[in-house]
């Protein structure tokens, strides 16, 4: 019965999100930017996953205990171009099936990792994983999406992990995995029981920042804008200044990527909406209930402002057919000086702008505000996969030991970040591990460590990736040709105004809000959300260009709710009430 039930669910399920072993694919282009210096002895007052009250914490549990007889654990995974080109190609003799990470698990824990199958690409992995689930031909340990996690739980194919985690996880492991509270754990729960352990990722890196060509700002003798009125004035002057001297009004006021309006790359508009107190694409709390941000009245206000900008010629008339890469060409060519987007934009497209014009300078700032109150940036939960353990696997504690060892080797006091996480010759080497829980605040902490070294004038204490990043900054500051290519890194981790100086400012002031819904996709989401999001993006674009009136937003909201929004909201709030 359970097998038939699971097969039925899978036939109607949305394809799983990207997976690579038990790694988190939500890392940014500088995914190796982490710090090793946060590995102090943590407090034991960490939150506990659901179901831990059953754990026998009084018994002896060695978090790094080695098995006397080798314990074989079966995994499955995917490979990708990054692993093959940037890692394995630079590590002669290393393969996915035979590498120093697997040797480490065997030498220190007595755990031998065996892959039942390896495929190329996330899509193929997802397809094969779904077939394996339907046939119940499962490995001992697997990394799955929240949807797959719920399917496995409902079919009775995985075991409870809360008590095991509480008993065997080190204090440092708990500190790392709870850096963002209990949100990463929630999608692995069912009726208060913790089944899946989160493959923790980075959330704060997903916020939008305000990117400005500050050399243009200085030429116009303008201050950095903090309000949207000031932004509009700046954009107007950028458009009319004719910086390239060609006598043509061909400067784009604000970069917009129409095919990814709410993406985090160049031309995404999440930051613009956030400035108006609007949060499209995530769920927000209103009056104790969760509401879908894209249909709230604040979005209507932001869309009206965008339409006004379009009418004034501030927006590329062809933005609707351009993706982030294509839209970014205007910035690279010196035809755009303003955009919203994530912290890595200095690597692309702004590095190209710097290459073309060495006098150009882009800097990232906290979001401006249109409301009179400091703006809050929306963030996506960085965790998008969970570790599931086969119900028939007799040593679930071994999985927690592997998590402990991975975290310790990468960021612990006894670890070696430069070997196990991001050596210069193969910065993605951590992907060779079958389990890859990340430190959620690793990139921000790296910036803080580097900034502390800047203030003291002594970088000798930097270790791991903080040191690796500082080496890149030093190379840039040297003025060498090689260093010039690292300007983008300096704009991420350099002194204010930089990406992480701005992220840190917003984080310290409580101006970052993670999506309030972090559970598995509901039934209605699975069936209808993709269609509803397409409808959202279409009406947003039509309103911006004037094909639809601003009042058509209200019609869209009514249609959205009628076509599944109301049902989806009810399901989301049923989940919300269960985890409060």
Secondary structure, DSSP 8 states (H G I E B T S, - for coil): -HHHHHHHHHHHS------BTBB-TT--TTTT---STT-S---S-----TTGGG--TTS---TT---SS-EEEEEEEEE-HIIIIIIGGGSTT--SSS-HHHHHHHHHH-EEEEEEEEEESHHHHHHHHHHHHHHT---SEEEE-HHHHHHHHHTT-B---HHHHHHHS-HHHHHHHTTTTTHHHHTTEETTEE--EE----SGGGS-EEEEEHHHHHHTT-----BHHHHHHHHHHHHHS-TT-SSS---BSS---GGGTT-SSTT--HHHHHHTT--TTSEEEETTEEEEGGGSHHHHHHHHHHHHHHHTT-S-TTGGG--HHHHHHHHHTT-B-EEEE-TTTTTTTHHHHHHH-TT--EEEE---BSSSS---EEE--S---EEEEBTT-S-THHHHHHHHHHHHHHHSTT--HHHHT-BTTBTTGGGGSSB----TTHHHHHHHHHHHHHHHT--TT--HHHHHHHHHHHHHHTT-HHHHTTHHHHHHHSSSSSHHHHHHHHHHTT-EEE-S--S---HHIIIIIHHHHHHHHHHHHHHHHTSS-TTHHHHHHHHHIIIIIHHHHHHHHHHHHHH-
